[in-house]
């Protein structure tokens, strides 16, 4: 992701982000697009991560008010877990441990390649306060080391009008489970 973006790619991505930002102001009340743009201009490497989020179906948008920390936080806001990031087990170690039917990648490996992080349980619940996400899919979440050490991984979804966070073996993968990323700029 070190390669510099072409001007046309950069402008097209910024227009998509701006349009989404303006359409969903409830996700970031009190934050102005001009502040977001200024932050992105100071941190141009973030555009590659945002481009990867967009290209895999994440529909990244600003989440929350950036004035507290001075940072801008982007989060995948696609209605369902991003299509280009599904059918992944939790991490590379889990993928390598599978004896057969290994997925092409894992949530943790893809996130690292994209320059983003998996959402924590708290971030996932905060996202769910801004809308209804993962009604038909689920998303891997950052998992406490003590749970991962025992072979477990957390995932979240919304069913029956409630947000659920549950566990699964890290080697498992499903066509309807991917991951949502977040990026602090």
C-alpha positions in Angstrom: 0.0 0.0 0.0 3.0 2.3 -0.1 2.4 3.2 -3.8 1.1 6.7 -4.2 -2.5 7.0 -5.4 -3.2 8.6 -8.8 -4.9 12.0 -8.5 -8.0 10.7 -10.3 -8.3 7.8 -7.8 -7.7 10.1 -4.9 -10.4 12.6 -6.0 -12.9 9.8 -6.8 -12.4 8.2 -3.4 -12.7 11.6 -1.6 -15.9 12.3 -3.4 -17.4 8.9 -2.4 -16.4 9.5 1.2 -17.8 13.1 1.2 -21.1 12.0 -0.3 -21.4 9.2 2.3 -20.4 11.6 5.1 -23.1 14.1 4.1 -25.7 11.4 3.7 -25.2 10.0 7.2 -24.6 13.0 9.4 -26.1 11.2 12.4 -23.0 9.0 12.6 -20.7 12.0 13.3 -22.7 14.9 14.6 -20.5 17.9 15.3 -17.8 16.9 12.8 -17.3 19.0 9.6 -16.2 17.5 6.3 -13.5 20.2 6.1 -11.9 18.9 9.3 -12.0 15.3 8.0 -10.5 16.4 4.6 -7.7 18.4 6.4 -6.9 15.4 8.5 -6.7 13.1 5.4 -4.5 15.7 3.6 -2.1 15.5 6.6 -2.1 11.7 6.5 -2.3 10.7 2.9 -1.3 7.1 3.6 -4.7 6.6 5.2 -6.3 7.0 1.8 -4.8 3.6 0.7 -6.5 2.0 3.7 -9.8 3.7 3.0 -9.5 2.7 -0.7 -9.0 -0.9 0.4 -12.0 -0.7 2.7 -14.1 0.7 -0.1 -12.9 -1.8 -2.7 -13.9 -4.7 -0.5 -17.4 -3.4 0.2 -16.9 -1.8 3.5 -18.5 1.6 2.8 -16.2 3.4 5.3 -17.6 6.5 7.0 -16.6 8.7 9.9 -17.8 7.4 13.2 -18.3 9.7 16.2 -17.1 13.1 17.0 -13.4 13.6 16.3 -13.0 16.8 18.4 -12.2 14.9 21.6 -9.0 13.3 20.4 -8.1 15.3 17.3 -8.3 12.1 15.3 -10.9 11.1 12.8 -12.1 7.5 13.1 -13.4 5.7 10.0 -15.4 2.5 10.3 -17.0 0.1 7.8 -20.7 1.0 7.7 -21.9 -1.4 5.0 -25.3 -2.8 6.0 -23.8 -6.4 6.1 -20.3 -7.6 6.7 -18.2 -6.4 3.7 -18.6 -8.9 0.8 -14.9 -8.8 -0.1 -13.9 -9.9 3.4 -16.1 -12.9 4.0 -15.3 -16.6 4.3 -12.3 -15.9 6.4 -11.2 -17.7 9.6 -10.0 -15.5 12.5 -6.2 -15.2 12.0 -3.2 -16.7 10.1 -2.4 -19.2 12.8 -6.0 -20.6 12.7 -5.8 -20.7 8.9 -2.5 -22.6 8.9 -3.9 -25.1 11.5 -6.7 -26.1 9.2 -6.0 -29.5 7.7 -8.3 -29.1 4.7 -10.5 -26.5 3.0 -8.3 -23.6 4.1 -9.7 -20.2 3.3 -7.6 -17.9 1.2 -7.0 -15.5 4.0 -8.0 -14.6 7.5 -9.7 -11.6 9.1 -6.5 -10.5 10.9 -4.2 -11.0 7.9 -6.5 -9.0 5.6 -6.9 -6.2 8.2 -3.1 -5.9 8.5 -2.7 -5.8 4.7 -5.3 -3.1 4.5 -3.8 -1.1 7.4 -7.0 -1.3 9.5 -7.9 -3.0 12.8 -10.9 -5.3 13.6 -13.5 -3.6 15.7 -13.5 -4.2 19.4 -16.7 -5.3 21.1 -17.2 -1.8 22.4 -16.7 -0.3 18.9 -19.1 -2.8 17.4 -21.8 -1.9 19.9 -21.2 1.8 19.3 -21.6 1.2 15.5 -24.9 -0.6 16.2 -26.1 2.5 18.0 -25.8 4.4 14.7 -27.9 1.9 12.6 -28.8 -1.7 12.1 -25.8 -3.7 10.8 -25.2 -7.4 10.2 -28.9 -8.5 10.1 -28.0 -11.4 7.9 -24.2 -11.7 8.3 -21.8 -11.6 11.2 -18.4 -9.9 11.8 -15.3 -11.2 13.5 -14.2 -8.8 16.4 -10.9 -8.2 18.2 -10.6 -11.0 20.7 -9.0 -10.9 24.2 -5.7 -12.7 24.2 -6.9 -15.1 26.9 -9.8 -16.2 24.7 -7.7 -16.5 21.6 -5.1 -18.6 23.5 -7.9 -21.1 24.1 -8.8 -21.2 20.4 -11.8 -18.9 20.5 -12.6 -15.8 18.6 -15.5 -13.3 19.1 -18.0 -12.2 16.5 -21.0 -10.0 16.5 -24.3 -9.7 14.7 -27.8 -8.2 15.1 -30.8 -10.5 15.4 -34.2 -10.1 16.9 -33.7 -6.4 17.4 -30.6 -7.1 19.6 -26.9 -7.0 19.2 -25.2 -10.3 20.1 -21.5 -10.9 20.7 -20.6 -14.6 20.8 -17.7 -16.9 20.2 -16.6 -19.5 17.7 -13.5 -21.5 17.1 -10.9 -19.4 15.3 -10.5 -22.0 12.6 -14.1 -21.8 11.5 -15.3 -19.7 8.6 -18.6 -19.1 7.0 -19.8 -17.4 3.7 -21.8 -14.9 5.8 -19.0 -14.0 8.3 -16.4 -11.3 7.5 -15.0 -8.5 9.5 -15.4 -4.7 9.8 -12.4 -2.5 10.0 -11.7 0.8 11.7 -9.0 3.3 11.0 -7.9 6.2 13.1 -6.5 9.1 11.1 
